[in-house]
Amino acid sequence: MKLLRFGEPGAERPGLIDRDGAIRDLFPILPEIDGAALSPASLAALAALDPGRLPLAPAGARIGPCVARPGKFICIGLNYADHARETGKEPPPEPIVFMKATSALSGPYDDVEIPRGSTKTDWEVELGVVIGAPAKYVAEEGALDHVAGYCLVNDVSERAFQSERGGQWTKGKSHDTFGPVGPWLVTRDEVPDPQDLDLWLEVDGLRRQTGNTRTMIFGVARLVSYLSQFMTLEPGDIIATGTPPGVGLGLKPPVFLSEGQEMRLAIQGLGEQRQRTVAARDRRPA
């Protein structure tokens, strides 16, 4: 099952993709795609619906982030050994954990802003994991039972803010629009092995990243179990699991984004994103 949210920012409605690829409106049945909607019982009820009896979404509707109001947007750094080395670092012995502000969340086709004063805005295609059942001190063997599904994430990053301005990585990861998520959430039953998914990213039609989740240092089950030792993972939380090599920082010489460029990225079975880069605005639309 593929779940999504459509409509203008702040007014999205819940939906699902039918067998013909059309968007069906779930609002008569479900108020939102959020933590409450992602419990095992809720997903089972949605899977039992006949999509053909649901109204169609308006043609050309904007697609928003596939999860509303996640409590946490957790990211894992340097989770592919070859990516770690391209940035001049050794693969970490334990997962590197940092947070991305939930206000960075944006739709898969929304513009990405280049922050004021930015000189090193970069791209990162990543597998996103969406939690469906609370997880605290869970064993790796049962960790995937706490996952509702998977989605595509572009972990957009400003490297100078991240590494040259003191403190932790969060400030380089959290600008508005730096968290495109979607286009949809694919439920766990449709992703038999999250450790065997191809992923790629292009900038202006030039392939920059090509990888497969099998080369993660720490797989999804390990990450869910690991994180649950330090915090309770709650339904609707998103985990961005790291990126393969090919980021702008790792190129020789480094290459970074500027206004007027286009990113295109995809993960096998999880859909495709496309974003245009623009100058930062004074405020996000209401």
N, C-alpha and C positions, 0 to 999 in steps of 0.2 A: 504494500500500500504506500502511496506517495501522498503526503500531506503538505499543504502549503498555505500561504496567506496572500490575499490579493486585495488591491485597493490603494488609495492614496495614503501617504505616510500619516500615521496616527488614526486612520480609519479603515485599517485592513479587516478583511473578513476571512474566516477559516474556509478551507476548501480541500478537495482531493482531486487527483487525476484519475479519470475513468479509463477504461481499456482502449479507448480511441484517442487518448491524449488530451481530451478536453477537460477544462476545469469545472468542477461541480461545487456549488455553494453549500457549505455545511451549516451555515448560520441558523437555519431553522432547527437544527438538532444540537449544535455545539456552539457556545458563545465565542470560543477562541482556541487557537492551538498554543496551549501553555502547559505548565506542569500538570495541572489537574487533568488535562485531556490526554496526557501521555502515560497514564497508569496502565498496567496490563489489562485491567477490566475495561477501561475506556477504549483502548485500542481494539480489544476483541469485539466490543459493540460496534465500533466503526467498520471493522472488517466484515461484519455481518450485513451491513447495509447494501441495498441495491442502488448503485450510483445513478442508474438511469432514471430513478424516481426523484433525484435531486435537481434543482434548477441549475441551469448553466450560468457561469460567470459572464459578465459583459465582455464582448470581444475586445481584445487589446488591453485588458486591465493590467495595470502595473502589478508586478510580483514583489511582495515585501519579504523581509526575513521570515524564514519558515517557522521560527519559534518566537512567541511573544514574551516579553518580560522575563528573560532568564535571570535567575537569582545570581548566577556566577557565570562568567565567561573566562574559563581557565585555559591557559596555553602551556605547551610543553616546548622547551627550547632545545635545539641541537639534537633532535631525536633520530636523525639519519647520520651515520658516521661520516659519509662523504660530504654532507653539508657542513658538519662540524669542522672538518679539515679545510674546506674551502674558505671558511671564515678565520682560519688560523688557530683553531682550538682543537683539543683532543676530545674524542667521544666521552661523555660524562659517565661516571660510575653509577649515578642515580639520576632519575628524571629531574630536569631543571624546570621548575614550576614558577609561572608568573601569571598575573591577572591582566586582562584587557577590560577596559571600562565597558559596561553594558551600553553606554551612550554611543559607543562606536558602531553598534549594530546597524546594518543597512541592508537593502535589498540586493539581489544578485546582479541587477542591471542598472542600479543607481550610479550616479557619478561618484567618483572618489576624489576627495579634496586634497590638494597639495597644501600643507599647512604654511602659514606665514613664517618666513625665515627658514623654510626647509631647503636643504641642499642634498639630502640623501633619502628620499622616499623610495621604498623598495616593495617588491611583491613577494608573496609566499603562498603557493597552493598547498592546502592541507585537508586531511580527512577530519571532519567534525564528528564527534560522538555526542549524542543527546541522551541524557539520563531520563529514565522512565519510572524507576522505583528507588526510594532512598537507599543509600549505600553508606554504611559506617562499619569499619573493620571487616570488610568482606574479603574472603579468600579469592585468590586469582582464579581458582577452578570454577567458581560460581559468579564471577564478576560480570560476565556478559548478560546474566539474567536481569541485571539492573539497567541495561541499555534499552531505550525505546527505539532508537534508530540512528541513522547516519546522514550526514549532509556534507556539502562542499563548503569550504571556508577559504577566503583570501585573507590571510593574516598580514594586511598591509602594515608597513613599519617605516618609521623615520629613524634611520640608523644614527644620525648625529644626536638626536634627542635621546635615543636609546642608550648609547654608549659613551657619549662625550659631554653629557650635561650633568653627571653625578647621579647618585641614587640607583634605583632599580630600573628594570626595562619598561615598566608600565607607561611612563610618559612618552616613550617612542612608539607605543602600540595603540594608543587610546584616542587619537584624534577622531572627531566626528567622521563617519564613513569608513573608518579603517577596519570594519568588521563585516564585509559582505558575506551573507550566509544564505544558502539555498542553491537552486530555486525551490527545492522541496526537501522534506525529511522522508527518507526511505526507511520503512520499519525493518526491524532486525531480521524478521523472517525472510526478507527478500535479499539479504546480504549474508550468505552462508559462511563466508570467510572474509572478515575485514582486513586480514593480512595478505590479501592477494588482489589488490585493486590498483589498476594503472591510473596515474595522475599526471597532468601536464599543464603548462602555462605558456602563453605566447604574449609578446608585447609588440604591437604594430605588425602582427603577422609573422614575427620571428620567434621560433621556438626557443624558449629560455630554460624551461624545466621539463624533464621527463623522468618519471620514477615509478616505483611500485611500493605499496605499503609493506611488502614482505621484507624490505630492507630497513624497516624501523629498528632501532636499538631496543626500545621498549614497546611491545605490542599493546593493543587496546585493553585486553584483559589485565595485563600487568599494570597499565596506567590507572584503570578504574580502581583496582585493588590498592595500589600505592597511594593514590590521592585520598582514598577513604580512611587511611590511617591518620590523616592530618586534619580532615574536615569531613563533615557529612555532605555527600553529594545528594542533591535534591532534584526531584522531577523538573525538567526544563533546563537544568544546567547544561552548558555546552563546553566540551573539551576539544580544543584544537590541538592535534597530536603531533605537530612538527612538519617540516617541509623538506623535500629532497633537494639535491644540489641544483645550482643554476640561478640563485638569487643575484640581484645586481651587485651586492656587496662582494660576492665571490668571483666576479668576472675580473679579468686582467686586461686593461684597467677596469675598475668598477664602473658600472653604468646605473644611473638612477632615473626615476621618472620625472617628467616635467609636464606642464599643462598641455592638453591637446593630444595625449597619447591614448591608446586603447589596450587594455588587458583582456585576454580571453583565456579561460581556464576550465578544466573539467576533471572529473573522476569517473571512472568506469561505473556505470549504473546509477550514478548520483546526479547526473545532469551537468549543465554548462553554465558558466557565468560570463558576462561581458561588461566591462566598466570603462568609461571615459574619464580621464583625469582633468580636473578643473581647479581654478583658484579657490582657496578657502573663502567661505562666505562668513558674514558677520554672525549669522545665526542660522540654525536649521529651520526648515519650514515648520509651522505649527501643526 
